[in-house]
Amino acid sequence: MRVFVTGASGHVGSAVVPELLEAGHHVIGLARSDKSAAWLTAAGAEVHRGDLDDLDGLAAAAAAADGVVHLAFKHDAMFAGDFDGAIAADLRAIGTLGDALAGTGKPLVATSGTVVFAFAGLREALTEADALDGGPRIDAENAVVALAERGIRSSVVRLTPTVHSTLDHNGFIPTFVSIARSKGVSAYVGDGANRWPAVHTLDAARLYRLALESAPAGSRLHAVDDEGITFRQIAEAIGRGLDLPVVSIQPAEAEAHFGFLSAHAQADNPSSSALTRDLLGWKPVRPGLVDDLGQGHYFDAPATTPR
């Protein structure tokens, strides 16, 4: 299968591309820089130069492919404060990819997240059957699911807030490690009983491949291994890795300590992947988050993924 992959050289993309190639697929990766293009070429993929704003280029690449995996998101714009712009760009890209694939029956696998549901008031563990009417990133998820009505075998993979591995250099865990280093303590809020789901990058990559190959149209899928690790456990693992004290802070102190991640540090987001496992036969086999933190790579000198 000729597969067009956006975000091909990012954190998750840098695992999805080899996963697809090893399964015999031909990968065309979107590259917005020479560094990304060089990485894709070295990996054995074809390069399509462009970015999420090049809608004509996205449409042409999708139309020429047998399937699309959409991983790209303007994280740089989001972290610079233009969250609305990043959301709008994602929606435009999904609309463009959908128009290019409409009526073909080809697969389109896109990306969402479990953490957006942490603030929706759910009382039980999030399942694939749960959905919201709208909101940031939810609108994109719903748009992809709706493409099933336009003759596209569309599916959405909801990633956990922590997708962990040696490939993770810019996610939540590296950020919390950096905060702990700068503050001299590894902190959790209150009793730290709020729970985070997690998945290893390589297990998530395999789920994207399985979704591309066989997910039914309109599927919502969960890339979840650890259903809910307490934030206190995460803080304790970071404390061990950095040899720092582990402390509880009060909710009123959270913003001063965690900055813009204060709400996320207090979010309770237990999530299940039982339906995904049954549907696609997906079974995570890589280390869980606490074990991965124990391997020490998160505490080495910072590195960067190609962009």
C-alpha positions as CSV (number, residue, x, y, z in Angstrom):
1,M,0.0,0.0,0.0
2,R,1.3,3.5,-0.8
3,V,0.8,5.4,2.4
4,F,1.0,9.2,2.7
5,V,2.1,10.1,6.3
6,T,1.9,13.7,7.7
7,G,4.1,14.4,10.7
8,A,6.3,11.6,9.5
9,S,9.5,12.6,11.2
10,G,8.0,13.7,14.5
11,H,7.9,11.7,17.7
12,V,5.1,9.2,16.8
13,G,5.8,9.5,13.1
14,S,9.4,8.4,13.5
15,A,8.0,5.1,14.9
16,V,5.1,4.8,12.5
17,V,7.2,5.1,9.3
18,P,9.5,2.2,10.2
19,E,6.5,0.1,11.3
20,L,4.8,0.6,7.9
21,L,8.0,0.0,5.9
22,E,8.7,-3.2,7.8
23,A,5.2,-4.4,7.0
24,G,5.9,-3.9,3.3
25,H,4.1,-0.6,2.7
26,H,5.6,2.2,0.6
27,V,5.7,5.4,2.7
28,I,5.5,8.9,1.3
29,G,6.3,11.3,4.2
30,L,5.5,14.9,4.5
31,A,8.7,16.9,5.2
32,R,8.8,20.6,5.9
33,S,12.6,20.8,6.4
34,D,15.8,19.5,4.9
35,K,16.4,17.6,8.2
36,S,13.1,15.8,8.0
37,A,13.6,15.0,4.4
38,A,17.0,13.5,5.1
39,W,15.7,11.4,7.9
40,L,12.9,10.0,5.7
41,T,15.3,9.2,2.9
42,A,17.6,7.4,5.3
43,A,14.7,5.5,6.7
44,G,13.7,4.3,3.2
45,A,10.7,6.4,2.6
46,E,9.8,8.8,-0.3
47,V,9.7,12.5,0.5
48,H,6.9,14.9,-0.2
49,R,8.0,18.5,0.6
50,G,5.4,20.7,2.2
51,D,3.5,21.5,5.4
52,L,0.0,21.7,6.7
53,D,-0.6,25.0,5.0
54,D,0.1,23.6,1.6
55,L,-3.4,22.4,1.0
56,D,-3.0,21.7,-2.7
57,G,0.1,19.6,-1.9
58,L,-1.7,17.7,0.7
59,A,-4.6,17.0,-1.6
60,A,-2.3,15.8,-4.4
61,A,-0.3,13.5,-2.1
62,A,-3.5,12.0,-0.6
63,A,-5.1,11.4,-4.0
64,A,-2.0,9.6,-5.2
65,A,-1.9,7.3,-2.2
66,D,-3.7,4.2,-1.2
67,G,-4.1,5.4,2.4
68,V,-3.2,8.3,4.7
69,V,-2.0,8.5,8.2
70,H,-2.4,12.0,9.6
71,L,-0.1,12.7,12.5
72,A,1.0,16.3,11.9
73,F,-0.1,19.1,14.2
74,K,1.2,22.6,14.7
75,H,2.7,22.0,18.1
76,D,5.1,24.9,17.7
77,A,2.3,27.3,17.1
78,M,0.4,25.9,20.1
79,F,3.3,26.3,22.5
80,A,3.8,29.8,21.1
81,G,0.3,30.6,22.3
82,D,-1.6,30.3,19.0
83,F,-3.7,27.3,20.0
84,D,-6.7,28.4,18.0
85,G,-4.5,28.7,14.9
86,A,-3.1,25.2,15.4
87,I,-6.6,23.8,15.8
88,A,-7.9,25.6,12.6
89,A,-4.9,24.4,10.6
90,D,-5.6,20.8,11.6
91,L,-9.3,21.1,10.7
92,R,-8.4,22.5,7.2
93,A,-5.9,19.7,6.7
94,I,-8.5,17.0,7.6
95,G,-11.0,18.7,5.3
96,T,-8.5,18.7,2.4
97,L,-7.5,15.0,3.0
98,G,-11.2,14.1,3.2
99,D,-12.0,15.8,-0.1
100,A,-9.1,14.0,-1.8
101,L,-10.2,10.6,-0.6
102,A,-14.0,10.9,-0.7
103,G,-15.7,8.0,-2.4
104,T,-12.6,5.9,-2.8
105,G,-13.0,3.6,0.2
106,K,-9.4,4.3,1.1
107,P,-8.3,4.5,4.7
108,L,-7.6,7.7,6.6
109,V,-6.2,7.3,10.1
110,A,-6.0,10.5,12.1
111,T,-5.0,11.5,15.6
112,S,-6.8,12.7,18.7
113,G,-6.2,12.4,22.5
114,T,-7.7,11.0,25.6
115,V,-6.7,14.0,27.8
116,V,-9.3,16.3,26.2
117,F,-11.9,14.1,28.0
118,A,-10.3,14.6,31.4
119,F,-12.1,17.9,31.8
120,A,-15.5,16.6,30.5
121,G,-16.7,15.3,33.8
122,L,-16.6,11.6,33.0
123,R,-16.9,9.5,36.2
124,E,-15.7,6.2,34.7
125,A,-12.7,5.2,32.7
126,L,-12.9,6.7,29.2
127,T,-13.8,4.1,26.5
128,E,-13.8,4.2,22.7
129,A,-17.6,4.5,22.8
130,D,-17.4,7.9,24.6
131,A,-17.6,11.0,22.4
132,L,-18.3,14.7,22.8
133,D,-20.3,17.0,20.6
134,G,-17.5,19.5,20.0
135,G,-14.5,21.4,21.4
136,P,-10.8,21.9,20.6
137,R,-9.4,18.8,18.9
138,I,-12.8,17.1,19.4
139,D,-14.1,18.9,16.3
140,A,-11.3,17.3,14.3
141,E,-12.0,13.9,15.7
142,N,-15.7,14.1,14.9
143,A,-14.9,15.4,11.4
144,V,-12.7,12.3,10.7
145,V,-15.4,9.9,12.0
146,A,-18.0,11.6,9.8
147,L,-15.9,11.0,6.7
148,A,-17.1,7.4,6.9
149,E,-20.3,8.7,5.4
150,R,-18.3,10.0,2.4
151,G,-16.9,6.7,1.4
152,I,-13.7,6.8,3.4
153,R,-12.5,4.1,5.8
154,S,-11.8,6.7,8.4
155,S,-10.5,6.1,12.0
156,V,-9.1,8.1,14.8
157,V,-6.4,6.9,17.2
158,R,-6.7,8.6,20.6
159,L,-3.2,8.9,22.1
160,T,-2.6,9.1,25.8
161,P,-1.1,12.2,27.2
162,T,2.1,10.2,27.8
163,V,3.5,8.4,24.8
164,H,6.8,7.3,26.1
165,S,10.1,5.9,24.8
166,T,13.6,6.9,23.8
167,L,11.9,8.8,20.9
168,D,10.0,11.1,23.3
169,H,12.0,14.3,23.7
170,N,9.4,17.1,23.8
171,G,6.3,15.5,25.4
172,F,4.8,15.8,28.9
173,I,7.3,13.6,30.6
174,P,10.4,15.4,29.4
175,T,8.7,18.7,30.3
176,F,7.9,17.5,33.9
177,V,11.5,16.2,34.2
178,S,12.7,19.7,33.1
179,I,10.4,21.3,35.7
180,A,11.7,19.0,38.4
181,R,15.3,19.9,37.6
182,S,14.6,23.6,37.6
183,K,12.6,23.5,40.9
184,G,14.8,21.1,42.7
185,V,11.9,18.8,43.6
186,S,9.5,16.4,41.8
187,A,6.0,17.5,42.8
188,Y,2.5,16.2,42.6
189,V,-0.7,18.1,43.6
190,G,-2.6,17.1,46.8
191,D,-2.5,13.3,47.3
192,G,-1.5,12.8,43.6
193,A,-4.2,10.2,43.1
194,N,-5.3,11.6,39.8
195,R,-4.5,9.0,37.0
196,W,-2.8,9.2,33.7
197,P,-3.0,6.6,30.9
198,A,0.2,5.9,29.0
199,V,1.5,3.9,26.0
200,H,4.9,3.1,24.6
201,T,5.6,4.8,21.2
202,L,6.3,1.5,19.4
203,D,3.1,0.0,20.6
204,A,1.2,3.1,19.4
205,A,2.9,2.8,16.1
206,R,1.7,-0.7,15.6
207,L,-1.9,0.4,16.3
208,Y,-1.6,3.0,13.6
209,R,-0.6,0.3,11.2
210,L,-3.4,-2.0,12.2
211,A,-5.9,0.8,11.9
212,L,-4.6,1.6,8.4
213,E,-4.9,-2.0,7.3
214,S,-8.2,-3.0,8.9
215,A,-10.1,-0.6,11.1
216,P,-13.7,-0.3,10.2
217,A,-15.0,3.0,8.9
218,G,-15.8,5.5,11.6
219,S,-13.8,3.8,14.3
220,R,-12.5,5.5,17.5
221,L,-9.5,3.6,18.8
222,H,-7.5,3.9,22.0
223,A,-3.7,3.6,22.1
224,V,-3.7,2.8,25.8
225,D,-1.5,0.4,27.7
226,D,-1.4,1.7,31.3
227,E,-5.0,2.6,32.0
228,G,-4.2,4.9,34.9
229,I,-0.9,5.6,36.7
230,T,-1.3,8.0,39.6
231,F,0.5,11.3,39.1
232,R,2.2,10.6,42.4
233,Q,3.8,7.4,41.0
234,I,5.0,9.5,38.0
235,A,6.5,12.1,40.3
236,E,8.1,9.5,42.4
237,A,9.7,7.9,39.3
238,I,11.0,11.3,38.2
239,G,12.3,11.9,41.7
240,R,14.2,8.6,41.7
241,G,15.6,9.3,38.2
242,L,16.9,12.8,39.2
243,D,17.7,11.9,42.8
244,L,15.4,14.7,44.0
245,P,12.9,15.0,46.9
246,V,9.3,14.2,46.0
247,V,6.8,16.6,47.5
248,S,3.1,17.3,47.6
249,I,2.0,20.8,46.7
250,Q,-1.4,22.4,47.2
251,P,-3.7,23.2,44.3
252,A,-3.1,26.9,44.8
253,E,0.6,26.3,44.2
254,A,0.2,24.3,41.1
255,E,0.3,27.1,38.5
256,A,3.5,28.6,40.0
257,H,5.1,25.2,39.9
258,F,3.9,23.6,36.7
259,G,3.0,26.7,34.7
260,F,0.7,26.2,31.8
261,L,0.6,22.5,32.6
262,S,-0.9,22.9,36.0
263,A,-4.3,21.7,34.9
264,H,-2.9,18.7,33.2
265,A,-0.8,17.8,36.3
266,Q,-4.1,17.6,38.2
267,A,-6.2,15.9,35.4
268,D,-7.8,12.5,36.1
269,N,-7.9,10.6,32.8
270,P,-8.2,6.8,33.3
271,S,-8.8,5.2,29.9
272,S,-9.5,1.8,28.6
273,S,-8.4,0.1,25.3
274,A,-10.5,-3.1,25.7
275,L,-12.6,-2.4,22.6
276,T,-9.6,-1.6,20.5
277,R,-7.8,-4.8,21.6
278,D,-10.9,-6.9,20.7
279,L,-11.5,-5.1,17.4
280,L,-8.0,-5.2,16.0
281,G,-6.1,-7.8,18.1
282,W,-3.8,-5.1,19.3
283,K,-1.8,-6.0,22.4
284,P,0.9,-3.7,23.9
285,V,4.2,-5.6,24.5
286,R,6.6,-2.8,25.4
287,P,7.5,-1.6,29.0
288,G,4.9,0.5,30.9
289,L,5.6,4.1,31.8
290,V,7.1,3.5,35.3
291,D,9.4,0.8,34.0
292,D,10.4,3.0,31.1
293,L,11.2,5.8,33.5
294,G,13.3,3.4,35.4
295,Q,15.5,2.7,32.4
296,G,17.0,6.2,32.8
297,H,16.9,7.6,29.2
298,Y,14.5,10.4,30.3
299,F,17.3,11.8,32.5
300,D,20.0,11.8,29.9
301,A,21.1,15.0,28.1
302,P,18.2,16.4,26.1
303,A,17.9,15.5,22.4
304,T,15.7,16.5,19.6
305,T,13.6,14.6,17.0
306,P,13.8,15.7,13.4
307,R,11.1,18.2,12.3
